[in-house]
Amino acid sequence: MLNRRRGISEIIGSLMILLIISALGTILYNYSLDAMNYQKNVLESNIKIALDKAQVRIKVISTQSNYSANILNLTILNYGVCSVTIDDVYINNTRVQTYLDGQDTTILPMDLGHINFVSPIPIIQGALYDIVIVSLRGVTHAYRSKM
């Protein structure tokens, strides 16, 4: 008796395996290309943020205080190349809660800005205070002041 079953020829089988491997390779290539593009975009975004932060330059020019009302007035110079918006102020690591003027006000390059607030801790004449100013971009500026 002759075996009437017919199988797939070796040539057709090889072509099918080659087609499957090519399809899997294309899928893997597209996935790796997408992953590399994502990493490139994240890196470019981080570099842009770092460059923006490097261009922010602020300095506290003067501090005035009203001891009886615990009110501080900071005069800030923006000597960087981009505008700065003051987001938060900390006095001796305590966040200021009550702003009277100047929070979220944009200070243009080479311009002065003022920020008035009620100090979260009592202001004593002659005492040293650590003042930290945080911009909207996340740049911090530490300043030690004797009131």
N, C-alpha and C positions, 0 to 999 in steps of 0.2 A: 504494500500500500504506500502510496505516495502521500507525503504530508502536504496538504493543500493550504495550510496556513501561510500567509505571507506576512513578513515583518517589514519594518521600515528599513529602507536601505541605509547603509552607512553614510552615504553622502547627505541624504535628507536629515538624518540624525545629527550630523556634524553642523549642518546649516542651522538647525533649530537651536542647538547649544550655543552657537555663535550669536544668533539673534537674541537669546536670553541674556547672555553675558554683555552684549552691547547695550541692551535696554537697561540692565542693572548699572552698568558703568555710566550711562547718561544720567540716570537718576542720582547716583552718588556724586557725579561731577556738578550737577545743578545744586544739590544740597550743600556741597562744600563751597561753591561759589557764593551762594546766599549767606552762608555762615561767615565767610571772609568779608563780604560787603558789609554785613552787620557790624563786625568787629572794627572795620575801617571807619564806619560812621560813628561808632562809639568813641573811638580814639580821636577822630577829628573834633567831635563835640567836646571832649575833655580838654583838648588842646585849646580850643576857642575859649572855653571857660577860664582856663589858666591864663591865657593872654589877656582876657578882659580884666581878671583880677590883678594882673601885673601892672595894668595901666591905671589902676585906682591909687591915688596918692592923696592922703588927707593928713592934716596936722591941726591940733588944737592950738589956736593962737592965744586965747585968753579964757579965763574962767572968772565969772562974777557970781557972788552968792548973796542971798538974803538970808542971814542966819536965823532970824526970828520965824520966817515962813518956810524954811528949809527948801528954798527955791534956788536952782542953779541955772546959769546961763552960760553956754559954751559957744565960743566963736571958732568956727572951723574953716580952714583954708583948704580948698581943693586945688592942689598943684599938679594934678595928673592930666592926662590927655582926654579923659572921658568924664561925663557928668556922674555925680555921685548922689545917691539917695540914702539918707541915714535911716536905718530900720530900727535899731535898738541901741540902748545905752545901759551899761552896767556900772554901778558904783560899788567897789569892794566886793565884786562877784554877786551883787544883788541887782536883779533886773528892775529898771525903772518902769513903773506902772502908769504914772500920770504925767502926760506931756501937755504942756501949756501952749507950745508953739514949736514948729520946726520939724516934727517927725513926718516922714514921707515927703519932705520938701527936697526938690532936686537942686543941687549945688553945681553950677556950671564950672568948666575948667577955668582955673585962675580967678576964682571968685570966692567970696566969703559967704558963709551961711551961719545961721544962729539956731540954736535949739535950747528951748527953755523947758524945764521939767521940775517936778517936785521930787526931791531926793528920797529914795526908799530907806535911807538911814539918816540919823541926825547929823547935821553938819556942825562941826565944832571948829571955831576959829583957831588956826595954827596947826591943825591936824593934817596928816598926809592921807590922800585918797587915791586909790587906783581907779581910773576911769577907762572903760573899754567901749569904743564906738564900733558898731557893726553896720556895714553898709548893706544895701539890698542885694548886692552881688555876693555877699558873704565874707567880704574883706573886713578884718578887724584891725583896729588901731588902739594900742594901749598907751595910756598917758597917766603919769603920776603928778598930782597937783597938791600943793599946800594951800589950804583955804585960809 
